[in-house]
Amino acid sequence: MKNKIELLDVVALTEDLPKYKLERGQVGTVLEFLAPDVYEVEFTDNDGRTYAEVAVKEDQLLVLHYEPALA
């Protein structure tokens, strides 16, 4: 079952985006829906400073979960 990406979801990249100096596994937050299956994702450092804000396709993202899924 595919999870729908929502605003403010925490996501990880599933592939490198060398144009933006982002690597697979980097974590960001969904800020906006730009088009069907395209999201604006903000990447910040440990101090909360934004180092990239990029349009990313849904198939390049993995939604991260911090709690177990409900049955």
Residue pairs with C-beta under 8 A, 6 or more apart in sequence:
3 63
5 11
5 30
5 39
5 58
5 61
5 63
6 30
7 30
7 31
7 32
7 33
8 29
8 30
8 31
9 29
9 30
9 63
9 64
10 27
10 28
10 29
10 63
10 64
10 66
11 27
11 28
11 29
11 30
11 39
11 41
11 56
11 61
11 62
11 63
11 64
12 25
12 26
12 27
12 28
12 61
12 62
12 64
13 22
13 23
13 24
13 25
13 26
13 28
13 56
13 60
13 61
13 62
14 24
14 59
14 60
14 61
14 62
15 24
15 60
16 22
16 23
16 24
17 23
17 54
17 56
17 60
20 52
20 54
21 52
22 43
22 52
22 54
26 43
27 43
27 64
28 41
28 42
28 43
28 44
28 52
28 54
28 56
29 41
29 42
29 44
30 39
30 40
30 41
30 61
31 39
31 40
31 41
31 42
31 53
32 39
32 40
33 39
33 40
34 40
34 55
37 57
37 58
37 59
38 55
38 56
38 57
38 58
39 55
39 56
39 58
39 61
40 53
40 54
40 55
40 56
41 53
41 54
41 55
41 56
41 61
42 50
42 52
42 53
43 50
43 51
43 52
43 53
43 54
44 50
44 51
45 51
